[in-house]
């Protein structure tokens, strides 16, 4: 059984949120970071706010 979302601080650059998402969904961490950067640029910073929220709340 797969556990819930967890940050990956070993492979993470800042807080490990993108690395944790890549681990959880089985994606490559590079593409997860590229997608996050693109969404941040297109979403006027809202994804950055969500990133910080997950960084604070996720184990």
N, CA, C and O atoms as a CHARMM CRD file, in Angstrom:
* protein
*
  236
    1    1 UNK  N      0.84500  -1.17400   0.00000 PROA 1      0.00000
    2    1 UNK  CA     0.00000   0.00000   0.00000 PROA 1      0.00000
    3    1 UNK  C      0.89500   1.24300   0.00000 PROA 1      0.00000
    4    1 UNK  O      1.86200   1.31700   0.75700 PROA 1      0.00000
    5    2 UNK  N      0.56800   2.20300  -0.84300 PROA 2      0.00000
    6    2 UNK  CA     1.34800   3.41100  -0.96000 PROA 2      0.00000
    7    2 UNK  C      0.93400   4.40200   0.12400 PROA 2      0.00000
    8    2 UNK  O     -0.25300   4.61500   0.37000 PROA 2      0.00000
    9    3 UNK  N      1.93300   5.00100   0.76500 PROA 3      0.00000
   10    3 UNK  CA     1.65100   5.98300   1.79600 PROA 3      0.00000
   11    3 UNK  C      1.28000   7.30700   1.15500 PROA 3      0.00000
   12    3 UNK  O      1.37600   7.46600  -0.06200 PROA 3      0.00000
   13    4 UNK  N      0.85900   8.24800   1.96900 PROA 4      0.00000
   14    4 UNK  CA     0.50700   9.57200   1.47800 PROA 4      0.00000
   15    4 UNK  C      1.72900  10.35200   1.02100 PROA 4      0.00000
   16    4 UNK  O      2.84700   9.83900   1.02800 PROA 4      0.00000
   17    5 UNK  N      1.50800  11.56300   0.63600 PROA 5      0.00000
   18    5 UNK  CA     2.57000  12.42000   0.11800 PROA 5      0.00000
   19    5 UNK  C      3.57100  12.76700   1.21000 PROA 5      0.00000
   20    5 UNK  O      3.19500  13.09400   2.33500 PROA 5      0.00000
   21    6 UNK  N      4.84400  12.69000   0.86300 PROA 6      0.00000
   22    6 UNK  CA     5.91900  13.10500   1.75500 PROA 6      0.00000
   23    6 UNK  C      6.94600  13.88000   0.95000 PROA 6      0.00000
   24    6 UNK  O      7.21800  13.54400  -0.20200 PROA 6      0.00000
   25    7 UNK  N      7.51900  14.91600   1.55000 PROA 7      0.00000
   26    7 UNK  CA     8.59200  15.65800   0.89800 PROA 7      0.00000
   27    7 UNK  C      9.83700  14.78000   0.82300 PROA 7      0.00000
   28    7 UNK  O     10.04600  13.91600   1.67400 PROA 7      0.00000
   29    8 UNK  N     10.65300  15.00100  -0.19000 PROA 8      0.00000
   30    8 UNK  CA    11.89800  14.25900  -0.36600 PROA 8      0.00000
   31    8 UNK  C     13.04500  15.25100  -0.21200 PROA 8      0.00000
   32    8 UNK  O     13.43700  15.91500  -1.17100 PROA 8      0.00000
   33    9 UNK  N     13.56800  15.34400   0.98300 PROA 9      0.00000
   34    9 UNK  CA    14.61900  16.33400   1.25000 PROA 9      0.00000
   35    9 UNK  C     15.98700  15.89200   0.75300 PROA 9      0.00000
   36    9 UNK  O     16.87600  16.72200   0.56700 PROA 9      0.00000
   37   10 UNK  N     16.16300  14.58800   0.53700 PROA 10     0.00000
   38   10 UNK  CA    17.44300  14.11000   0.00300 PROA 10     0.00000
   39   10 UNK  C     17.67300  14.60900  -1.41500 PROA 10     0.00000
   40   10 UNK  O     18.76500  15.07300  -1.74100 PROA 10     0.00000
   41   11 UNK  N     16.64500  14.51600  -2.26200 PROA 11     0.00000
   42   11 UNK  CA    16.77100  14.91600  -3.66800 PROA 11     0.00000
   43   11 UNK  C     16.20400  16.29900  -3.93300 PROA 11     0.00000
   44   11 UNK  O     16.20200  16.76200  -5.07400 PROA 11     0.00000
   45   12 UNK  N     15.72800  16.95600  -2.90000 PROA 12     0.00000
   46   12 UNK  CA    15.12600  18.27200  -3.07600 PROA 12     0.00000
   47   12 UNK  C     16.16400  19.36900  -3.15300 PROA 12     0.00000
   48   12 UNK  O     17.27900  19.22700  -2.65100 PROA 12     0.00000
   49   13 UNK  N     15.78900  20.45800  -3.78200 PROA 13     0.00000
   50   13 UNK  CA    16.70000  21.59600  -3.88400 PROA 13     0.00000
   51   13 UNK  C     16.40700  22.60400  -2.78100 PROA 13     0.00000
   52   13 UNK  O     17.32500  23.05200  -2.09400 PROA 13     0.00000
   53   14 UNK  N     15.14400  22.96600  -2.60400 PROA 14     0.00000
   54   14 UNK  CA    14.80300  23.94800  -1.56900 PROA 14     0.00000
   55   14 UNK  C     14.11900  23.24900  -0.39700 PROA 14     0.00000
   56   14 UNK  O     14.72700  23.09100   0.66200 PROA 14     0.00000
   57   15 UNK  N     12.88500  22.83400  -0.56700 PROA 15     0.00000
   58   15 UNK  CA    12.14800  22.16000   0.50200 PROA 15     0.00000
   59   15 UNK  C     11.87000  20.69400   0.18700 PROA 15     0.00000
   60   15 UNK  O     11.47700  19.94500   1.08100 PROA 15     0.00000
   61   16 UNK  N     12.05900  20.27000  -1.03800 PROA 16     0.00000
   62   16 UNK  CA    11.82000  18.88100  -1.41200 PROA 16     0.00000
   63   16 UNK  C     10.40300  18.58800  -1.86200 PROA 16     0.00000
   64   16 UNK  O     10.01700  17.42400  -1.96400 PROA 16     0.00000
   65   17 UNK  N      9.61700  19.62700  -2.13500 PROA 17     0.00000
   66   17 UNK  CA     8.22800  19.42600  -2.54200 PROA 17     0.00000
   67   17 UNK  C      8.15400  18.83400  -3.94700 PROA 17     0.00000
   68   17 UNK  O      7.42400  17.86700  -4.16200 PROA 17     0.00000
   69   18 UNK  N      8.88000  19.38200  -4.89400 PROA 18     0.00000
   70   18 UNK  CA     8.85700  18.84700  -6.26400 PROA 18     0.00000
   71   18 UNK  C      9.41700  17.42500  -6.30700 PROA 18     0.00000
   72   18 UNK  O      8.89200  16.57400  -7.02500 PROA 18     0.00000
   73   19 UNK  N     10.46300  17.16800  -5.55300 PROA 19     0.00000
   74   19 UNK  CA    11.02800  15.81500  -5.50700 PROA 19     0.00000
   75   19 UNK  C     10.03100  14.84300  -4.87800 PROA 19     0.00000
   76   19 UNK  O      9.91700  13.69900  -5.31700 PROA 19     0.00000
   77   20 UNK  N      9.31800  15.28900  -3.86400 PROA 20     0.00000
   78   20 UNK  CA     8.29700  14.44900  -3.24400 PROA 20     0.00000
   79   20 UNK  C      7.14300  14.15900  -4.18100 PROA 20     0.00000
   80   20 UNK  O      6.63000  13.04000  -4.21500 PROA 20     0.00000
   81   21 UNK  N      6.73000  15.17400  -4.95000 PROA 21     0.00000
   82   21 UNK  CA     5.65500  14.95300  -5.92900 PROA 21     0.00000
   83   21 UNK  C      6.11300  13.99100  -7.00500 PROA 21     0.00000
   84   21 UNK  O      5.34700  13.12600  -7.42900 PROA 21     0.00000
   85   22 UNK  N      7.35600  14.12800  -7.45600 PROA 22     0.00000
   86   22 UNK  CA     7.88900  13.22600  -8.47100 PROA 22     0.00000
   87   22 UNK  C      7.92100  11.79100  -7.95800 PROA 22     0.00000
   88   22 UNK  O      7.58100  10.86200  -8.69100 PROA 22     0.00000
   89   23 UNK  N      8.32400  11.60400  -6.71100 PROA 23     0.00000
   90   23 UNK  CA     8.33300  10.26400  -6.12200 PROA 23     0.00000
   91   23 UNK  C      6.92000   9.70900  -6.00100 PROA 23     0.00000
   92   23 UNK  O      6.67400   8.54700  -6.32400 PROA 23     0.00000
   93   24 UNK  N      6.00500  10.52800  -5.54200 PROA 24     0.00000
   94   24 UNK  CA     4.62900  10.08100  -5.29100 PROA 24     0.00000
   95   24 UNK  C      3.92100   9.64700  -6.57800 PROA 24     0.00000
   96   24 UNK  O      3.23000   8.62900  -6.60000 PROA 24     0.00000
   97   25 UNK  N      4.10100  10.43000  -7.65000 PROA 25     0.00000
   98   25 UNK  CA     3.40100  10.14600  -8.89600 PROA 25     0.00000
   99   25 UNK  C      4.22600   9.35000  -9.89900 PROA 25     0.00000
  100   25 UNK  O      3.71000   8.96100 -10.94600 PROA 25     0.00000
  101   26 UNK  N      5.50300   9.10100  -9.59600 PROA 26     0.00000
  102   26 UNK  CA     6.34200   8.29300 -10.47600 PROA 26     0.00000
  103   26 UNK  C      6.88700   9.04800 -11.67200 PROA 26     0.00000
  104   26 UNK  O      7.18500   8.44600 -12.70400 PROA 26     0.00000
  105   27 UNK  N      7.01900  10.36400 -11.54600 PROA 27     0.00000
  106   27 UNK  CA     7.56600  11.18800 -12.62600 PROA 27     0.00000
  107   27 UNK  C      9.04300  11.44500 -12.37300 PROA 27     0.00000
  108   27 UNK  O      9.55000  11.22600 -11.27300 PROA 27     0.00000
  109   28 UNK  N      9.72500  11.91500 -13.41400 PROA 28     0.00000
  110   28 UNK  CA    11.10100  12.35900 -13.27100 PROA 28     0.00000
  111   28 UNK  C     11.09400  13.71400 -12.57500 PROA 28     0.00000
  112   28 UNK  O     10.27800  14.57500 -12.90300 PROA 28     0.00000
  113   29 UNK  N     11.99200  13.91000 -11.62300 PROA 29     0.00000
  114   29 UNK  CA    11.99500  15.14900 -10.84900 PROA 29     0.00000
  115   29 UNK  C     12.30800  16.36700 -11.72400 PROA 29     0.00000
  116   29 UNK  O     11.81500  17.45900 -11.44300 PROA 29     0.00000
  117   30 UNK  N     13.10400  16.20700 -12.76400 PROA 30     0.00000
  118   30 UNK  CA    13.41100  17.32700 -13.65500 PROA 30     0.00000
  119   30 UNK  C     12.14600  17.86100 -14.31700 PROA 30     0.00000
  120   30 UNK  O     11.93600  19.07300 -14.36900 PROA 30     0.00000
  121   31 UNK  N     11.30500  16.96300 -14.82300 PROA 31     0.00000
  122   31 UNK  CA    10.07900  17.39900 -15.49400 PROA 31     0.00000
  123   31 UNK  C      9.07700  17.98500 -14.50600 PROA 31     0.00000
  124   31 UNK  O      8.29100  18.86400 -14.85900 PROA 31     0.00000
  125   32 UNK  N      9.10800  17.50100 -13.28400 PROA 32     0.00000
  126   32 UNK  CA     8.24000  18.07400 -12.25600 PROA 32     0.00000
  127   32 UNK  C      8.65000  19.51100 -11.96900 PROA 32     0.00000
  128   32 UNK  O      7.79700  20.38600 -11.82500 PROA 32     0.00000
  129   33 UNK  N      9.94400  19.75300 -11.88500 PROA 33     0.00000
  130   33 UNK  CA    10.43500  21.12000 -11.63700 PROA 33     0.00000
  131   33 UNK  C     10.16700  22.03900 -12.81900 PROA 33     0.00000
  132   33 UNK  O      9.81100  23.20300 -12.63600 PROA 33     0.00000
  133   34 UNK  N     10.33600  21.52100 -14.03000 PROA 34     0.00000
  134   34 UNK  CA    10.05300  22.32600 -15.23000 PROA 34     0.00000
  135   34 UNK  C      8.57000  22.70300 -15.27300 PROA 34     0.00000
  136   34 UNK  O      8.22100  23.84900 -15.55800 PROA 34     0.00000
  137   35 UNK  N      7.70700  21.73200 -14.98800 PROA 35     0.00000
  138   35 UNK  CA     6.26800  22.00300 -14.98300 PROA 35     0.00000
  139   35 UNK  C      5.91200  23.01600 -13.90000 PROA 35     0.00000
  140   35 UNK  O      5.08300  23.89700 -14.12900 PROA 35     0.00000
  141   36 UNK  N      6.52100  22.90300 -12.73300 PROA 36     0.00000
  142   36 UNK  CA     6.25200  23.85600 -11.65700 PROA 36     0.00000
  143   36 UNK  C      6.69000  25.25800 -12.05100 PROA 36     0.00000
  144   36 UNK  O      5.96600  26.22300 -11.80800 PROA 36     0.00000
  145   37 UNK  N      7.86400  25.38200 -12.65500 PROA 37     0.00000
  146   37 UNK  CA     8.35700  26.69200 -13.08000 PROA 37     0.00000
  147   37 UNK  C      7.43300  27.29500 -14.14200 PROA 37     0.00000
  148   37 UNK  O      7.12600  28.48600 -14.09200 PROA 37     0.00000
  149   38 UNK  N      6.99300  26.48400 -15.09500 PROA 38     0.00000
  150   38 UNK  CA     6.08900  26.97600 -16.13800 PROA 38     0.00000
  151   38 UNK  C      4.75500  27.40800 -15.53600 PROA 38     0.00000
  152   38 UNK  O      4.21800  28.45700 -15.89400 PROA 38     0.00000
  153   39 UNK  N      4.22600  26.60400 -14.62800 PROA 39     0.00000
  154   39 UNK  CA     2.95800  26.96400 -13.98800 PROA 39     0.00000
  155   39 UNK  C      3.09000  28.22700 -13.14900 PROA 39     0.00000
  156   39 UNK  O      2.15100  29.02000 -13.07800 PROA 39     0.00000
  157   40 UNK  N      4.23100  28.42600 -12.51800 PROA 40     0.00000
  158   40 UNK  CA     4.44300  29.63300 -11.72600 PROA 40     0.00000
  159   40 UNK  C      4.46100  30.86100 -12.62700 PROA 40     0.00000
  160   40 UNK  O      3.88600  31.89600 -12.28900 PROA 40     0.00000
  161   41 UNK  N      5.12300  30.74400 -13.77500 PROA 41     0.00000
  162   41 UNK  CA     5.16900  31.87800 -14.70300 PROA 41     0.00000
  163   41 UNK  C      3.80200  32.16500 -15.31500 PROA 41     0.00000
  164   41 UNK  O      3.43500  33.32400 -15.51000 PROA 41     0.00000
  165   42 UNK  N      3.05500  31.11800 -15.61400 PROA 42     0.00000
  166   42 UNK  CA     1.74000  31.29600 -16.22100 PROA 42     0.00000
  167   42 UNK  C      0.64700  31.59400 -15.20100 PROA 42     0.00000
  168   42 UNK  O     -0.37800  32.18600 -15.54000 PROA 42     0.00000
  169   43 UNK  N      0.86200  31.18900 -13.96000 PROA 43     0.00000
  170   43 UNK  CA    -0.16600  31.33500 -12.93500 PROA 43     0.00000
  171   43 UNK  C      0.01400  32.54700 -12.05300 PROA 43     0.00000
  172   43 UNK  O     -0.63800  32.65900 -11.01600 PROA 43     0.00000
  173   44 UNK  N      0.88400  33.45500 -12.44400 PROA 44     0.00000
  174   44 UNK  CA     1.08400  34.71300 -11.72300 PROA 44     0.00000
  175   44 UNK  C      1.43500  34.49700 -10.25600 PROA 44     0.00000
  176   44 UNK  O      1.01000  35.26900  -9.39700 PROA 44     0.00000
  177   45 UNK  N      2.20700  33.45400  -9.96300 PROA 45     0.00000
  178   45 UNK  CA     2.70300  33.23200  -8.61400 PROA 45     0.00000
  179   45 UNK  C      1.82800  32.37500  -7.72300 PROA 45     0.00000
  180   45 UNK  O      2.26400  32.00800  -6.63200 PROA 45     0.00000
  181   46 UNK  N      0.61000  32.03500  -8.13400 PROA 46     0.00000
  182   46 UNK  CA    -0.25200  31.20700  -7.29800 PROA 46     0.00000
  183   46 UNK  C      0.37100  29.84300  -7.00500 PROA 46     0.00000
  184   46 UNK  O      0.28900  29.39000  -5.86300 PROA 46     0.00000
  185   47 UNK  N      0.99100  29.16300  -7.97600 PROA 47     0.00000
  186   47 UNK  CA     1.64900  27.89200  -7.65300 PROA 47     0.00000
  187   47 UNK  C      2.75800  28.04700  -6.60200 PROA 47     0.00000
  188   47 UNK  O      3.01300  27.12200  -5.83000 PROA 47     0.00000
  189   48 UNK  N      3.41100  29.20500  -6.57000 PROA 48     0.00000
  190   48 UNK  CA     4.44100  29.44100  -5.56300 PROA 48     0.00000
  191   48 UNK  C      3.82200  29.48700  -4.17000 PROA 48     0.00000
  192   48 UNK  O      4.40400  28.97300  -3.21500 PROA 48     0.00000
  193   49 UNK  N      2.65700  30.09300  -4.05000 PROA 49     0.00000
  194   49 UNK  CA     1.94600  30.11800  -2.77500 PROA 49     0.00000
  195   49 UNK  C      1.54100  28.70300  -2.35300 PROA 49     0.00000
  196   49 UNK  O      1.65900  28.34600  -1.18000 PROA 49     0.00000
  197   50 UNK  N      1.06600  27.90200  -3.30600 PROA 50     0.00000
  198   50 UNK  CA     0.71900  26.51400  -3.00800 PROA 50     0.00000
  199   50 UNK  C      1.95900  25.71000  -2.60900 PROA 50     0.00000
  200   50 UNK  O      1.89600  24.87900  -1.70300 PROA 50     0.00000
  201   51 UNK  N      3.07700  25.95500  -3.28000 PROA 51     0.00000
  202   51 UNK  CA     4.33900  25.27700  -2.95800 PROA 51     0.00000
  203   51 UNK  C      4.73100  25.55200  -1.51300 PROA 51     0.00000
  204   51 UNK  O      5.07300  24.63100  -0.77200 PROA 51     0.00000
  205   52 UNK  N      4.68100  26.81900  -1.11400 PROA 52     0.00000
  206   52 UNK  CA     5.04700  27.18100   0.24600 PROA 52     0.00000
  207   52 UNK  C      4.10000  26.57000   1.27600 PROA 52     0.00000
  208   52 UNK  O      4.52500  26.17200   2.36000 PROA 52     0.00000
  209   53 UNK  N      2.82100  26.49900   0.93100 PROA 53     0.00000
  210   53 UNK  CA     1.84200  25.87500   1.81900 PROA 53     0.00000
  211   53 UNK  C      2.15400  24.39200   2.01700 PROA 53     0.00000
  212   53 UNK  O      2.13100  23.89200   3.14200 PROA 53     0.00000
  213   54 UNK  N      2.44300  23.70000   0.92900 PROA 54     0.00000
  214   54 UNK  CA     2.78500  22.27400   1.01800 PROA 54     0.00000
  215   54 UNK  C      4.09800  22.10200   1.77200 PROA 54     0.00000
  216   54 UNK  O      4.24100  21.15700   2.54800 PROA 54     0.00000
  217   55 UNK  N      5.06300  23.00200   1.55500 PROA 55     0.00000
  218   55 UNK  CA     6.34900  22.90800   2.23700 PROA 55     0.00000
  219   55 UNK  C      6.18000  23.02900   3.75000 PROA 55     0.00000
  220   55 UNK  O      6.91700  22.40200   4.51000 PROA 55     0.00000
  221   56 UNK  N      5.22200  23.82500   4.18100 PROA 56     0.00000
  222   56 UNK  CA     4.99100  24.00300   5.61300 PROA 56     0.00000
  223   56 UNK  C      4.17500  22.84700   6.19900 PROA 56     0.00000
  224   56 UNK  O      4.46500  22.38000   7.30100 PROA 56     0.00000
  225   57 UNK  N      3.15800  22.38400   5.46800 PROA 57     0.00000
  226   57 UNK  CA     2.22200  21.41600   6.02500 PROA 57     0.00000
  227   57 UNK  C      2.60000  19.94100   5.82600 PROA 57     0.00000
  228   57 UNK  O      2.24400  19.10000   6.65100 PROA 57     0.00000
  229   58 UNK  N      3.30400  19.62300   4.75900 PROA 58     0.00000
  230   58 UNK  CA     3.60300  18.21500   4.46000 PROA 58     0.00000
  231   58 UNK  C      4.72400  17.69800   5.35100 PROA 58     0.00000
  232   58 UNK  O      5.64500  18.43600   5.70000 PROA 58     0.00000
  233   59 UNK  N      4.63500  16.42600   5.71400 PROA 59     0.00000
  234   59 UNK  CA     5.71600  15.83400   6.54800 PROA 59     0.00000
  235   59 UNK  C      6.99100  15.61400   5.75700 PROA 59     0.00000
  236   59 UNK  O      7.98200  15.13000   6.30400 PROA 59     0.00000
